[in-house]
Amino acid sequence: MTTARVFGLAAICLASSPAFALEQGDYTLNGFGTVGITHLGGEDDGRSYGISGQTNDSWRGDQLSKFGGQLSYGLTDTVGVTVQATAKAYADEWKADVEWAYLSWQSTDELMLRFGRLRTPVYMYSESIDVGFAYPWLRLPDEVYSQVQLSNYEGADAIYNLPLSFGTASFQLAAGVAKNRDYYLYDDQYDIDYSKVFGASVSLATNDFGTVRIGYAEADIETEISGSFTDVFGNPSSATLLALDKDKGKFTSIGYQYDNGTWLTANEWTSRVIENDGTASTDSFYLMGGRRFGDFLPHLTYAQLDEDEGRQNSWTLGLNYSLTPTVVLKGEYKRVDTSGGYDGVFVRNAQELYNNTAYERTNGLVGVPARNFDGDIISAGVDFVF
């Protein structure tokens, strides 16, 4: 059995929905984790980058490092319980959380129903987002995976697997709520509520030609994001930067994966629309290709993020080395640039936002013009499962 096949089996066991129920009294217990460091060069001192701003000009491990465990237990031959817990950093603070906690019922050989806390079916790698061993990168492409910060919800889903002569077609429907979640924006952390969460996906896993997945998710979003700053007269002030009152957010994704043990590719396109946030859609994609040479895997990724304000694009060159069938050493270099006076995934605080807005609204009389950002991100680490 090739190393690639071992990787695939481990990823299925740890990171995806069970294809069948355990027999009564049987259980599986697995662990996973990442130990890594990352560094941003080429930008201002103190500038940060990333979904929660943990990548900067210091060598830091909290952006990439995370640990988790998963337990599945068969209560009967058709009913089981699964719990997945993680410990990882978010906005400079380490937190332990229960990502999965659900009951499953294998009602037929093809249909499984789940109830409890579940992963939100947003991205192609949503089910395995914390299991770095399950994908080739050390850090998932930020241009795509920074768009939705919601990783789980409370509710139910139904998964139907249809065996075909050339593969398997899978269908998923999900619904629930996600209250009092954390949301990082403008270098601060806020509370956000998602109600009427709905998700649907269909995927076709072929025996020889890879897997195609199409997904859609939506929710009513409620939050108020405010910021403090010093105005042009030198007075301390504050303002609401974004207010959503059960406004609809919609997210669409199309993904494709292929891995024959030698060649592999992963590609994903996404589009996000939030009603009444004053912007058009946010569109992003990445294209990745790689080839294995024994235990080595070099890979190259191009990613792009487009909003009204401008564009972020990046190239990532990575090299993986399989230390053992369950431990992989990864290194990456990412060059990222923005254009159009756009911050992209770089972190801009409330004061910078105020200065840029004042400059735009006064035709340059006061404030500071919006600028472009660029940087070189170096990451190194180890992904493992057991």
NORBELWO-V908563 format. One record per residue. N is the residue number from 1. PHI is phi in whole degrees, -180 to 180 (* if undefined). OMEGA is omega in whole degrees, 0 to 359 (999 if undefined). Layout:
n phi omega
N PHI OMEGA
N PHI OMEGA
This chain:
n phi omega
1 * 181
2 -73 177
3 -59 180
4 -60 180
5 -68 176
6 -62 177
7 -55 183
8 -63 179
9 -65 179
10 -64 180
11 -64 179
12 -62 182
13 -63 188
14 -94 197
15 -120 185
16 -125 179
17 -66 180
18 -65 181
19 -77 180
20 -154 181
21 -79 173
22 -75 174
23 -72 183
24 -56 179
25 88 178
26 -81 178
27 -150 171
28 -128 179
29 -134 183
30 -134 175
31 -131 180
32 -155 179
33 -178 176
34 -139 170
35 -119 185
36 -151 176
37 -130 181
38 -148 185
39 -148 177
40 -106 177
41 -120 176
42 94 179
43 -111 181
44 -59 172
45 -59 177
46 88 178
47 -65 181
48 -120 187
49 -148 174
50 116 186
51 -60 175
52 -131 170
53 68 185
54 -101 175
55 -105 179
56 -147 186
57 -82 171
58 -103 174
59 -76 186
60 -123 179
61 -105 186
62 -79 176
63 -69 188
64 -105 188
65 -74 178
66 -164 183
67 -141 181
68 -160 177
69 -147 182
70 -138 179
71 -124 173
72 -124 184
73 -138 178
74 -86 177
75 -74 171
76 -137 179
77 -72 181
78 -125 182
79 -117 180
80 -140 177
81 -129 179
82 -131 178
83 -132 175
84 -128 180
85 -120 180
86 -134 170
87 -129 182
88 -156 182
89 -93 175
90 -144 180
91 54 174
92 70 181
93 -134 177
94 -76 181
95 -138 171
96 -102 183
97 -150 174
98 -96 183
99 -85 176
100 -126 170
101 -160 188
102 -145 169
103 -96 178
104 -123 178
105 -129 177
106 -86 187
107 -72 172
108 -140 178
109 -63 184
110 -100 190
111 -111 174
112 -122 175
113 -113 182
114 -131 183
115 -138 178
116 138 176
117 -93 187
118 -132 175
119 -72 177
120 -74 185
121 -80 185
122 -97 186
123 -101 174
124 -63 180
125 -106 182
126 -59 183
127 -68 184
128 -116 190
129 -61 179
130 -94 183
131 -101 183
132 -59 178
133 -62 186
134 -85 179
135 -139 189
136 -75 184
137 -82 167
138 -82 173
139 -124 178
140 -59 182
141 -55 186
142 -63 183
143 -58 179
144 -94 192
145 -83 171
146 -95 190
147 -75 180
148 -126 182
149 -91 180
150 -82 183
151 -106 180
152 -151 181
153 -151 175
154 -108 182
155 169 184
156 -147 171
157 -148 177
158 -130 180
159 -123 180
160 -118 179
161 -107 182
162 -110 178
163 -68 177
164 -126 182
165 -66 183
166 -113 180
167 160 181
168 -141 173
169 -101 181
170 -123 180
171 -127 181
172 -135 172
173 -124 183
174 -139 178
175 -155 178
176 168 180
177 -141 175
178 -145 186
179 -104 173
180 56 176
181 -90 177
182 -86 178
183 -141 184
184 -103 179
185 -158 179
186 53 175
187 62 177
188 -149 184
189 -118 184
190 -133 174
191 -93 180
192 -144 179
193 -116 175
194 -119 175
195 -118 181
196 52 176
197 -68 177
198 -138 178
199 -143 177
200 -147 177
201 -150 174
202 -137 179
203 -137 177
204 -125 178
205 -100 181
206 -91 180
207 -73 189
208 -127 189
209 -122 176
210 89 186
211 -126 175
212 -112 179
213 -134 174
214 -124 183
215 -134 176
216 -143 177
217 -143 176
218 -148 178
219 -163 170
220 -88 189
221 -110 178
222 -132 178
223 -165 172
224 -135 183
225 -110 181
226 -122 181
227 -141 178
228 -107 183
229 -159 174
230 -105 185
231 -77 186
232 -67 178
233 -95 179
234 85 182
235 -97 173
236 -62 182
237 -152 177
238 -151 181
239 -158 174
240 -80 182
241 -91 179
242 -159 177
243 -131 178
244 -123 181
245 -119 182
246 57 175
247 -82 187
248 -78 170
249 -111 183
250 -128 184
251 -138 180
252 -121 179
253 -142 174
254 -132 183
255 -135 177
256 -144 176
257 -129 175
258 -150 178
259 -155 179
260 -104 181
261 96 176
262 -116 178
263 -97 176
264 -148 176
265 -150 175
266 -142 185
267 -145 183
268 -153 175
269 -122 181
270 -136 175
271 -142 181
272 -121 177
273 -132 174
274 -121 181
275 -66 174
276 66 175
277 -97 175
278 82 181
279 -130 174
280 -84 183
281 -73 172
282 -105 184
283 -115 181
284 -152 176
285 -161 169
286 -143 176
287 -131 182
288 -129 173
289 -138 180
290 -155 177
291 -142 178
292 -87 172
293 -124 186
294 66 180
295 -89 180
296 -99 176
297 -136 170
298 -83 179
299 -148 183
300 -133 182
301 -132 169
302 -110 180
303 -134 183
304 -147 180
305 -132 182
306 -125 172
307 -133 178
308 -56 186
309 -72 183
310 161 186
311 -136 166
312 -117 174
313 -137 183
314 -152 169
315 -120 178
316 -125 175
317 -111 183
318 -128 175
319 -139 179
320 -111 176
321 -136 181
322 -81 179
323 -69 176
324 -144 178
325 -61 182
326 -123 180
327 -136 180
328 -130 177
329 -93 184
330 -130 173
331 -138 183
332 -143 169
333 -123 181
334 -124 173
335 -104 184
336 -127 180
337 -137 172
338 -122 179
339 -142 179
340 81 184
341 71 188
342 -115 180
343 -85 180
344 60 179
345 -93 169
346 -68 185
347 -93 174
348 -115 184
349 -89 184
350 -63 179
351 -66 178
352 -64 178
353 -61 178
354 -62 181
355 -61 180
356 -68 180
357 -67 179
358 -62 179
359 -64 182
360 -68 185
361 -78 179
362 -108 181
363 55 174
364 87 180
365 -71 179
366 -136 177
367 88 184
368 -132 180
369 -67 175
370 -63 185
371 -123 173
372 -91 180
373 -126 174
374 -155 181
375 -172 177
376 -118 183
377 -110 178
378 -109 181
379 -135 177
380 -148 180
381 -179 181
382 -130 171
383 -105 182
384 -147 172
385 -136 175
386 -156 999
